[in-house]
Amino acid sequence: MLFGIATNLFALYVRRHPTFTWQMSEGWKTKGDSEPSEAYISSMRFRGAVALWIGSFIMVMGILTIWSALG
């Protein structure tokens, strides 16, 4: 369940700041003011949405596992 929470937090960050990962992986390689493309930003937002779904699924499965162990 903690992994699901961590995944959701990371996914929310990626959705809100899609250019952060570009800055870390590609931005340092360029000189001057360079920005990621719209396709890259859209791709990162989509990946963030997918990660939110996966994190939510992991959290639900963790809750169900804990609930079934108690019952």
C-alpha positions as CSV (number, residue, x, y, z in Angstrom):
1,M,0.0,0.0,0.0
2,L,2.9,2.4,0.7
3,F,4.3,1.7,-2.8
4,G,0.9,2.7,-4.2
5,I,1.0,6.0,-2.2
6,A,4.5,6.7,-3.4
7,T,3.5,5.9,-7.0
8,N,0.6,8.3,-6.8
9,L,2.7,11.1,-5.3
10,F,5.2,10.7,-8.1
11,A,2.5,10.6,-10.7
12,L,0.9,13.7,-9.4
13,Y,4.2,15.5,-9.5
14,V,4.8,14.4,-13.1
15,R,1.4,15.5,-14.1
16,R,1.9,19.0,-12.6
17,H,5.5,19.5,-13.7
18,P,6.0,17.5,-16.9
19,T,9.1,19.5,-17.8
20,F,11.1,18.5,-14.7
21,T,12.1,15.1,-16.1
22,W,13.2,16.8,-19.3
23,Q,15.3,19.2,-17.4
24,M,17.0,16.3,-15.5
25,S,17.6,14.1,-18.6
26,E,18.0,16.4,-21.6
27,G,18.0,20.1,-20.4
28,W,21.5,20.1,-19.2
29,K,22.8,19.0,-22.6
30,T,21.7,22.1,-24.3
31,K,23.0,25.7,-24.2
32,G,20.7,28.7,-23.8
33,D,16.9,28.6,-23.4
34,S,15.6,25.3,-24.6
35,E,12.2,23.9,-23.9
36,P,10.7,20.4,-24.4
37,S,8.3,19.9,-27.3
38,E,4.6,19.8,-26.9
39,A,4.6,16.1,-27.8
40,Y,7.0,15.4,-24.9
41,I,4.9,17.4,-22.4
42,S,1.7,15.5,-23.6
43,S,3.5,12.2,-23.3
44,M,4.7,12.9,-19.8
45,R,1.2,14.0,-18.7
46,F,-0.2,10.8,-20.2
47,R,2.4,8.7,-18.4
48,G,1.5,10.5,-15.2
49,A,-2.2,9.6,-15.7
50,V,-1.2,6.0,-16.3
51,A,0.9,6.0,-13.2
52,L,-2.0,7.4,-11.2
53,W,-4.2,4.5,-12.4
54,I,-1.4,1.9,-11.5
55,G,-0.8,3.6,-8.1
56,S,-4.5,3.6,-7.3
57,F,-4.8,-0.1,-8.3
58,I,-1.9,-1.0,-6.0
59,M,-3.4,1.0,-3.1
60,V,-6.8,-0.8,-3.6
61,M,-5.2,-4.2,-3.7
62,G,-3.2,-3.3,-0.5
63,I,-6.4,-2.2,1.3
64,L,-8.2,-5.4,0.2
65,T,-5.2,-7.6,1.3
66,I,-5.2,-5.9,4.7
67,W,-9.0,-6.1,5.0
68,S,-9.0,-9.8,4.1
69,A,-6.2,-10.6,6.6
70,L,-8.2,-8.9,9.4
71,G,-11.5,-10.6,8.5
